[in-house]
């Protein structure tokens, strides 16, 4: 029997999807990929494979989960299985600099960003950027981990020299233009099956850790997430094309406006979560719609994600 196989490393984040699949009577299997082995000659099981591996897996003790997932996805794709968020999506999930290059290639404005390996190279990147304050972030992070707003290169040097500062997993720091917004708010656009589902306004006044999952929220935290009714913007068409051209079928894309109204896209989350409290107020369900989409793929009522050979640059497609 065909099954929906969910590739992940976080039971707390996967549980809401499993509940949505259960509610709809859809068969599924949990593939917890913190460790394991891959035999490329073995035939994979039938079904739909949904990759929701996270770049922040190392913060939960699963250091090599993305590397294992990459091998699993390569195996599945070699055998022609239906993969949602394929190996190209994973490559961008764990490489922010590559993500920014792909966004720019799609004609989407991003904050100016320089990558650097090593203390002196990182300081030189900040001097080359020539803007203060600026953002320092790891190339492979997730959920805002390790992101800092710095005032100048002296502050950067102090951070780099601090023994408590964790070096990025791939050794690469990103020095990024800080986009000053008129209000401490960003917008996150959720896409499911390559189609825009909804946009949510996120209050950033408490910092950069913006994980929308309920398990990330502090008990006393005020409501940071508000779903925007009837949101529409020309950038959504650009996002849809970008996702289709990069093997991404489910994602949350974040942008911010500067004080002059210019829109900057700064993050693509292929392991997206949804805030249940905000959804309850708006009477929508991201995990519910995602479960339905995976079920449609399983039943063949939704076109399966296009394989590389079928892909045409610049053409958006459902699923």
Buried (B, 14 or more C-beta within 10 A) or exposed (E): EBBBBBBBBBEEBBBBBBEBBEEEEBBBEBBBBBEEEBEEEEEBEEBBBBBBBBBBBBBBEBEBBBBBBBBBBBBBBEEEBBBBBBBBBBBBBBBBBBBBBBBEEBEBBBBBBBBBBEBEBBBBBBEEBEBEBBBBBBBBBBBBBBBBEBEEBEBBBEBBEEEEEEEBBBEBBBBBBBBEBEEEBBBBBBBBBBBBBBBBBBBBEEEBEBBBBBEBBEEEEEEBBBBBEEBEBEBBEBBBBBBBBBBBBBBBBBBBBBEEEEBBBBBBBBBBBBBBBBBEEBEBBBBBBBBBBBBBBBEEEBEBBBEEEEBEEEEBBBB
